[in-house]
Amino acid sequence: GNISLLSAAITLIESANSRHRELAEQIIEECLPHSGKSIRLGITGVPGVGKSTFIESFGTFLTTQERKVAVLAIDPSSQKSGGSILGDKTRMEDLSTNKNAYVRPSPAKDSLGGVARNTRETIILCEAAGYNTILIETVGVGQSETTVSNLVDFFLLLMLAGAGDELQGIKRGIVEMADILAVNKADGGQIDAAKNARREYRNALHLMPLKESGVNPKVLICSAMEQTGIAEIWKLILINQQLTRKNKFFYKKRKEQSLFWLHEQIGNGLKDFFYKNEKIKKRLEEIEKEVLEGRRNSFNAADELLNMFLDKK
């Protein structure tokens, strides 16, 4: 439960330094037997839906329920510099200072879906440190929601009311993955609009096929600002967990996630080896120039580099 050591360990995991990576892998190996006992919840939604405000309100509520909460907030990164804002701690002031909560912003870098490449390992560390509720805030809807789904037990999709067609701009895939849809900002003059949106979402979900978990997604309204509907969301999550543990889907999903991350790590490792290869680094710039100038097609160029990497040429 030492936050300083936990933060230092997560920094090692995020480091590109090979010596740091070796130490990080040893730490993960030692922590693995002490992990897996938390509820892992993914939270996403359209920009402006109030994810950070909701997480602060929801996380604070959970700490009153004798839960220890770790928030892994994935920040948008610059594709050019790799830099990120890392501003979530300033947006979650109360939760950041709560002794039963831990907020860790991480840059998304080049990971799809706004999920930092090492988020899964960070979850293991947080669980070993005694956090029994893990909240993962993603960059937003529209990238690789599958990646988020392969990190968490349950998926909460935050929605807004009064935005015209209620399902406009929301990918069918993300709605199918969601276990709970919550219409946020149901306060002030927006309460009636939120209720109408809830009704429309419920009607739309009737057209969706039954989820593999066997538990139909639920739709409700909430206000992170006024802290209404928060307890109901947590109650639904606990019911969902109880049902999916009973029908064994909870355990099946976690096993499938472990396999997914095995293959994901193999792919990431091979990609790293490829781009760090000295022969590739020397030839890559020339080949990129040939492709940019139209003197070479991308497929042929990639084949040359791969054959060079595999010492076939």
C-alpha positions in Angstrom: 0.0 0.0 0.0 3.0 2.3 -0.2 2.0 4.9 -2.8 5.5 6.2 -3.4 6.8 2.7 -4.2 3.7 2.0 -6.3 4.3 5.2 -8.4 8.0 4.3 -8.8 7.1 0.8 -10.0 4.6 2.2 -12.5 7.2 4.6 -13.8 9.6 1.6 -14.4 6.9 -0.2 -16.3 6.3 2.9 -18.5 10.1 3.4 -19.2 11.6 2.5 -22.5 15.0 1.8 -20.8 15.8 -2.0 -21.2 17.3 -2.2 -17.7 14.2 -0.6 -16.2 12.1 -3.0 -18.2 13.9 -6.0 -16.8 13.3 -4.8 -13.2 9.7 -4.0 -14.0 9.2 -7.6 -15.3 10.6 -9.0 -12.0 8.2 -6.8 -10.0 5.2 -7.8 -12.1 6.1 -11.5 -11.6 6.3 -11.1 -7.8 3.0 -9.1 -7.7 1.0 -11.4 -9.9 0.0 -13.8 -7.1 -1.4 -10.8 -5.2 -3.5 -9.5 -8.1 -6.8 -10.3 -9.7 -9.1 -9.6 -6.7 -10.5 -6.2 -7.8 -13.4 -5.1 -9.9 -12.1 -3.5 -13.1 -14.3 -0.9 -14.7 -13.8 0.9 -18.0 -15.3 4.4 -18.3 -15.6 6.1 -21.7 -17.9 8.6 -23.5 -17.9 11.4 -26.0 -15.8 14.5 -25.3 -17.5 16.9 -23.0 -19.6 14.2 -21.3 -17.9 14.8 -18.0 -15.8 11.7 -17.5 -13.3 13.2 -15.1 -16.1 14.9 -13.0 -18.0 11.6 -13.0 -15.0 9.6 -11.9 -14.2 12.0 -9.1 -17.8 11.8 -7.8 -18.0 8.0 -8.4 -14.6 7.3 -6.9 -15.3 9.4 -3.8 -18.6 7.6 -3.3 -16.8 4.2 -3.5 -14.3 5.2 -0.8 -17.3 5.8 1.5 -18.3 2.2 0.8 -14.9 1.0 2.2 -13.4 0.5 -1.3 -9.9 1.4 -2.2 -10.0 3.0 -5.6 -7.2 3.3 -8.2 -8.0 5.6 -11.2 -5.9 5.0 -14.3 -6.6 8.0 -16.4 -5.2 7.7 -20.0 -4.3 11.2 -21.3 -4.2 12.2 -24.9 -0.6 12.3 -26.3 0.9 14.3 -29.1 1.5 11.9 -32.1 4.5 14.0 -33.0 6.3 14.5 -29.7 4.7 11.8 -27.5 4.0 14.5 -24.9 0.7 14.5 -23.0 -1.3 16.9 -20.9 -1.4 14.7 -17.7 -4.0 17.0 -16.3 -6.3 14.6 -14.6 -4.9 15.1 -11.1 -5.9 18.8 -11.4 -9.4 17.8 -12.6 -9.8 15.3 -9.7 -8.5 17.4 -6.8 -10.6 15.8 -4.0 -10.0 12.2 -5.2 -6.3 12.9 -5.6 -6.0 13.8 -1.9 -8.3 11.0 -0.7 -6.2 8.5 1.4 -8.3 5.6 0.0 -7.8 6.6 -3.7 -4.8 6.7 -6.1 -5.0 8.7 -9.3 -2.4 7.9 -12.0 -2.4 9.7 -15.3 -0.6 7.9 -18.1 0.2 9.1 -21.6 -1.6 7.2 -24.3 1.4 7.5 -26.7 0.7 5.5 -29.8 -1.7 3.0 -28.3 -5.0 2.4 -29.9 -8.2 3.3 -28.1 -6.4 5.7 -25.7 -5.2 2.8 -23.6 -1.6 3.1 -22.5 0.4 0.1 -23.6 1.3 -0.9 -20.1 -2.1 -0.3 -18.4 -2.7 -4.0 -17.8 0.6 -4.3 -15.9 -0.3 -1.1 -13.9 -3.6 -2.8 -12.9 -1.6 -5.8 -11.5 0.5 -3.4 -9.4 -2.5 -1.5 -8.1 -4.2 -4.7 -7.1 -1.1 -6.0 -5.4 -0.9 -2.6 -3.5 -4.4 -3.3 -2.1 -6.7 -1.4 -4.5 -9.9 -3.4 -5.0 -11.6 -1.2 -7.5 -9.8 -0.1 -10.7 -11.4 2.7 -12.8 -9.9 3.2 -16.3 -10.8 6.4 -18.0 -10.1 6.4 -21.7 -9.4 9.2 -24.1 -12.9 8.8 -25.7 -15.1 7.0 -28.1 -14.0 6.3 -31.6 -10.7 4.4 -31.6 -10.1 0.8 -30.4 -12.8 0.1 -27.8 -11.8 -3.6 -28.0 -8.6 -2.8 -26.2 -10.5 -1.2 -23.3 -12.8 -4.2 -23.3 -9.8 -6.5 -22.9 -8.7 -4.7 -19.7 -11.9 -4.6 -17.7 -14.7 -6.7 -16.3 -17.4 -4.1 -17.0 -17.8 -1.2 -19.4 -19.6 2.0 -18.5 -20.6 4.3 -21.4 -21.4 7.9 -20.4 -23.8 9.7 -22.7 -25.3 13.2 -23.1 -28.9 14.2 -23.5 -30.3 16.8 -25.9 -27.7 16.2 -28.6 -30.2 15.6 -31.4 -30.4 11.9 -32.5 -29.3 10.2 -29.3 -27.3 7.5 -31.0 -25.7 9.9 -33.6 -22.0 9.6 -33.7 -21.9 6.7 -31.3 -20.4 3.6 -32.9 -22.6 0.5 -32.6 -19.6 -1.5 -31.4 -19.1 0.6 -28.3 -22.8 0.4 -27.4 -22.7 -3.4 -27.8 -19.7 -3.6 -25.5 -21.3 -1.4 -22.8 -22.7 -3.1 -19.7 -24.2 0.1 -18.4 -25.2 3.3 -20.3 -25.5 6.4 -18.0 -26.9 9.7 -19.3 -24.8 12.2 -17.3 -25.5 15.8 -16.5 -29.1 15.0 -15.6 -29.5 18.2 -13.5 -31.1 21.6 -13.7 -33.1 22.1 -16.9 -31.7 18.9 -18.4 -33.6 16.3 -16.3 -36.5 15.9 -18.7 -34.1 15.7 -21.6 -32.1 13.0 -19.8 -35.2 11.0 -19.1 -36.2 11.2 -22.8 -32.7 10.1 -23.8 -32.8 7.2 -21.3 -36.1 6.0 -23.0 -34.5 6.3 -26.5 -31.4 4.4 -25.4 -33.5 1.6 -23.9 -35.6 1.3 -27.0 -32.4 1.2 -29.1 -30.9 -1.5 -26.9 -33.9 -3.8 -27.6 -32.6 -4.1 -31.1 -29.2 -5.3 -30.0 -28.4 -9.0 -29.7 -28.1 -10.6 -26.2 -24.7 -10.1 -24.8 -22.4 -13.1 -24.3 -22.4 -12.4 -20.6 -26.2 -13.2 -20.6 -26.8 -9.9 -18.8 -28.6 -7.2 -20.7 -27.1 -3.7 -20.5 -29.0 -1.2 -18.3 -29.6 2.5 -18.9 -30.0 5.1 -16.2 -29.5 8.8 -15.6 -27.1 10.5 -13.2 -25.5 13.8 -12.3 -21.9 13.8 -11.3 -22.2 17.4 -10.2 -25.1 16.7 -7.9 -24.0 13.2 -7.1 -27.3 11.6 -8.0 -27.6 8.2 -9.6 -24.1 7.3 -8.5 -25.1 4.7 -5.9 -27.5 3.1 -8.5 -24.7 2.7 -10.9 -22.5 0.9 -8.3 -25.5 -1.3 -7.3 -25.9 -2.4 -11.0 -22.1 -3.2 -11.2 -22.3 -5.4 -8.1 -25.4 -7.2 -9.5 -23.7 -7.6 -12.9 -20.6 -9.1 -11.1 -22.8 -11.5 -9.1 -24.6 -12.7 -12.1 -21.5 -13.1 -14.3 -19.6 -15.0 -11.5 -22.6 -17.3 -11.1 -22.8 -18.2 -14.8 -18.9 -18.3 -15.0 -18.6 -15.6 -17.7 -16.6 -13.4 -15.4 -13.8 -16.0 -15.1 -14.0 -17.0 -18.8 -13.5 -13.3 -19.8 -10.5 -12.8 -17.6 -8.8 -16.0 -19.0 -9.5 -14.7 -22.6 -8.0 -11.3 -21.6 -4.8 -13.0 -20.5 -4.5 -14.7 -23.8 -5.2 -11.5 -25.7 -2.4 -9.7 -23.8 0.0 -12.6 -24.4 -0.4 -12.1 -28.2 -0.5 -8.3 -27.8 2.8 -8.3 -25.9 4.4 -10.6 -28.5 3.3 -8.1 -31.3 4.6 -5.1 -29.3 7.9 -6.9 -28.6 8.5 -7.8 -32.2 7.7 -4.3 -33.3 10.2 -2.9 -30.8 12.9 -5.4 -31.9 12.2 -4.4 -35.5 12.6 -0.6 -35.1 15.6 -1.0 -32.8 17.5 -3.2 -35.3 20.6 -1.3 -36.5 20.3 -2.5 -40.1 16.6 -1.5 -40.2 17.4 2.0 -38.8 20.0 2.6 -41.5 17.8 1.5 -44.4 14.4 2.7 -43.1 15.0 6.4 -43.9 16.0 5.7 -47.5 13.0 3.4 -48.0 10.6 6.0 -46.5 12.0 8.5 -48.9 11.5 6.1 -51.9 7.9 5.5 -50.8 7.1 9.2 -50.3 8.5 10.0 -53.8 6.4 7.3 -55.4 9.5 5.3 -56.5 8.5 2.3 -54.4 5.2 0.8 -53.3 4.6 0.3 -49.6 4.1 -3.5 -49.7 7.3 -4.2 -51.6 9.2 -1.8 -49.3 7.8 -3.5 -46.2 8.8 -6.9 -47.6 12.4 -5.8 -48.1 12.7 -4.5 -44.5 11.1 -7.6 -43.0 13.4 -9.9 -45.1 16.3 -7.8 -43.9 15.2 -8.1 -40.3 14.8 -11.9 -40.7 18.2 -12.1 -42.5 16.6 -13.5 -45.6 18.6 -11.1 -47.7 
